[in-house]
Amino acid sequence: MNQVMEQLTDKQRNEVKRQMALYSQGVQDIIPVEDLEAKVAKSILENRPLKIKLGLDPSAPDVHLGHTVVLNKLRQFQENGHIIQLIIGDFTGKIGDPTGKSVARKQLTTEEVEHNAKTYFEQFGKIVDMEKVELHYNSKWLSQLNFEDVINLAGKITVARLLERDDFDERISTGKPISLHEFFYPLMQGYDSVMLECDIELGGTDQHFNILMGRHYQEKFGKEKQVAMLMPLLEGLDGVEKMSKSKKNYIGIDEAPEEMYGKSMSIPDSLMIKYFELVTNFTPEELQRLKSDIASEEMHPRDAKMLLANTIVKMYHGKKAAEAAEKHFITVFQQGTMPEEIPVIKWNGVEEVSIIDLIVELELLTSKSEARRMIANRGVKINGEKVEDTNLVVQINEGLIVQVGKRKFVKIAK
Amino acid sequence: MNQVMEQLTDKQRNEVKRQMALYSQGVQDIIPVEDLEAKVAKSILENRPLKIKLGLDPSAPDVHLGHTVVLNKLRQFQENGHIIQLIIGDFTGKIGDPTGKSVARKQLTTEEVEHNAKTYFEQFGKIVDMEKVELHYNSKWLSQLNFEDVINLAGKITVARLLERDDFDERISTGKPISLHEFFYPLMQGYDSVMLECDIELGGTDQHFNILMGRHYQEKFGKEKQVAMLMPLLEGLDGVEKMSKSKKNYIGIDEAPEEMYGKSMSIPDSLMIKYFELVTNFTPEELQRLKSDIASEEMHPRDAKMLLANTIVKMYHGKKAAEAAEKHFITVFQQGTMPEEIPVIKWNGVEEVSIIDLIVELELLTSKSEARRMIANRGVKINGEKVEDTNLVVQINEGLIVQVGKRKFVKIAK
């Protein structure tokens, strides 16, 4: 490494430092950091872009802010001239689960895989320049392997090494079954890096083991080893669990501006800086200024959070939409009044209805138990008045306004 | 099962019993024995032969009596009209060891595999009728599997189940590495049984785990499950270790009649009945008679062992050779004289030589330490006189006779 740095001019050396500072921002772990520096230096010396890999599961194409943590990091590399390699793990998706036990891993058709990939790309296009991205489907090479190739791949790894992966280790020690085919997912991911000669692989910290498989297999196949770049997992709106669709603690990047703004405002204060760091396009300098402004109390945390919400909406819907969403938020929540425009729903039902049924009928919540809980938590209003009684019977009149939680309103038309 | 037996005539039912008694002779374990009875009954009812599988490793084609234990069992099935399926595991042989660590599992060429298979068959032909045997090379189907097929195969077994195999279990607990590809050998063996729809698989008790893989995979692929028939491992001439070429405690079926006879006579008395049971073609009745003759002292154990030696030589070299070998044995060992014909070796060495060097030079033993031990055990004679001193210096004269152990003689010519 030092050898490469020695061959650089001072200007080039500064450029290495600048890129290293940028790429290191918000990252949980770089394994090993010396290799990253060496690769960046070499790419500058030889004027050759680095190849930055991101593997994608083709079964779940709804992109939320949790996903954008790695996408924002990819964008930084792309903006500095490096090449993004997106790999759709369609080979696994097409196989499904041979034990037949996992519904989640049901077999996808070629059409489904392509449809899901397309959905991904439309959403990714909001963050990275998809025209400059290399797209790969790993079935291209994995489906070509025969039994002998697989044996060769398997011969380059030990069972003990695979059992080190946290979830395997845990299942072995608690007596839960591991199906042998599961051992192949990390192998495939590693082999993808061999085939594409990736310089860097990005992923969440939960990808630690799988990404190091890439280093392992590249070495076994006589290739230069990739660097593992692990991004922190983003906690969702609850501030505790990893953001995910199933946990309902997410902000989807396709959500409407007002919903996105409101949800962003509900992020716990303790996570605000982390969100700035991981899901916005703030530069290291802007981030530093913000931190010191908050620390010196020049900026009120509420204003900082509004800046965060505004920035997020702007990234996905543009400046105008961000301003409108902010205005809406101020009107409704900060001034305590209702928004100017409330969706109107035509009511064809009975004249008198229980508050529980009304909430479900209007699809403000999806179940009666949720409605009951929301009333108990004093989160339901009729014409601006809190509902206290879960057995309340509501007389339906023209223009009646039902509010659930902070941001859901419906006006009834008869 | 009982359903099938109920459909049989009394005569057929007796035939089932006769075959069961025959097949059970000398067997260590039948898993499960009910299935074997059901299969035999069904084969009689439907007049359909059973398929009896034996898998062969193509890398070690020298056949000794240890191998004949399963071959003799196969012959019993063949003589009752069932079909022997010999499977050459050439797929594994052609792959070699992908870790490159095992010299034993070096990659074999197609020519080597074919040559080894031919050597096997020539020797097998002395025990079973090779014209009626089905021959299979498992590369035929295994080389056709692609990655997806392999994943499907792997999806039908758990890691925990594989780790139950004694040698894997031991290596995990002592921290010795298991290369992932090793997990595939039992899978392949199991899949062979799926492809060939085997009814019974034969093997030594050390094949317990692998043969049960056949049952496992046949069930997973919706086939009728095979029966595992495990033969005891035959101890070698030392009476302790499993007979094997590397342990030098074996009787090869290609060995010369006199060597074979002499070696058979050196089997420990305690193993004599086991040898009759496992390596001769004695029927259950003949075996029973022999046992009671020995028990009632009507037959001297020495005569029983001579009968064993005679029987073994007869099986591989015919009646005449067996008689000659017996005569030779009686002349040399029982009457205490030397054989009529002693190999002559031309001596070009020095006039005086230490007894140790002489034994090694003449290739009567392969190392000086063996020579020293043999003298200490009073097993070396010069011109019929026991050598007592390991430092003895021998004057080399024309016609000098050196004897090592009971059966090795050399006459020196100058």
Interface residues (C-beta under 8 A of the other chain):
Chain A: F91 K94 I95 D97 P98 T99 L142 S143 Q144 L145 N146 F147 E148 D149 V150 I151 N152 L153 A154 G155 K156 I157 T158 V159 A160 L162 L163 F168 I172 G175 P177 I178 S179 L180 H181 F183 F184 L187
Chain B: F91 K94 I95 D97 P98 T99 L142 S143 Q144 L145 N146 F147 E148 D149 V150 I151 N152 L153 A154 G155 K156 I157 T158 V159 A160 L162 L163 F168 I172 G175 P177 I178 S179 L180 H181 F183 F184 L187
